[in-house]
């Protein structure tokens, strides 16, 4: 949930920058770029392999849970940014 709130703050900051610059295209460029970077980060986390070839099954499960938690945090961070980017694109362009 903390990742979602941080993503929401970043998305609102992108809207504020667009408002202050009187150029709403900045809002969807910034929010969209941040959202896409977070999704790329999630993809990199998902494609990462286990750190060692010799590990127990409990270590593998723990690593898998940690990886899933990192992916979930990246997704929740990206979600508000992508929503703001899509809405700004639809409304202001």
CORRA-V599340 format. One record per backbone hydrogen bond with DSSP energy under -1.0 kcal/mol. NH is the residue of the N-H (numbers start at 1). CO is the residue of the C=O. E is the energy in kcal/mol with one decimal. If there is no record, write none. Layout:
NH,CO,E ; NH,CO,E
//
This chain:
5,1,-2.1 ; 6,2,-2.3 ; 7,3,-2.5 ; 8,4,-2.3 ; 9,5,-2.2 ; 10,6,-2.2 ; 11,7,-2.4 ; 12,8,-2.6 ; 13,9,-2.2 ; 14,10,-2.0 ; 15,11,-2.0 ; 16,12,-2.5 ; 17,13,-2.5 ; 18,14,-2.3 ; 19,15,-2.4 ; 20,16,-2.9 ; 21,17,-2.2 ; 23,18,-1.9 ; 26,23,-1.7 ; 28,24,-1.3 ; 29,25,-2.0 ; 30,26,-2.8 ; 31,27,-2.4 ; 32,28,-1.9 ; 33,29,-2.3 ; 34,30,-2.5 ; 35,31,-2.4 ; 36,32,-2.7 ; 37,33,-2.5 ; 38,34,-2.1 ; 39,35,-2.0 ; 40,36,-2.5 ; 41,37,-2.3 ; 42,38,-2.1 ; 43,39,-2.2 ; 44,40,-2.3 ; 45,41,-2.3 ; 46,42,-2.3 ; 47,43,-1.9 ; 60,56,-2.1 ; 61,57,-2.4 ; 62,58,-2.2 ; 63,59,-2.7 ; 64,60,-2.4 ; 65,61,-2.5 ; 66,62,-2.4 ; 67,63,-2.5 ; 68,64,-2.4 ; 69,65,-2.3 ; 70,66,-2.2 ; 71,67,-2.4 ; 72,68,-2.4 ; 73,69,-2.3 ; 74,70,-2.2 ; 75,71,-2.2 ; 76,72,-2.6 ; 77,73,-1.8 ; 78,74,-2.1 ; 79,75,-2.3 ; 82,78,-2.5 ; 83,79,-2.2 ; 84,80,-2.4 ; 85,81,-2.3 ; 86,82,-2.4 ; 87,83,-2.6 ; 88,84,-2.8 ; 89,85,-2.0 ; 90,86,-2.3 ; 91,87,-2.6 ; 92,88,-2.2
//
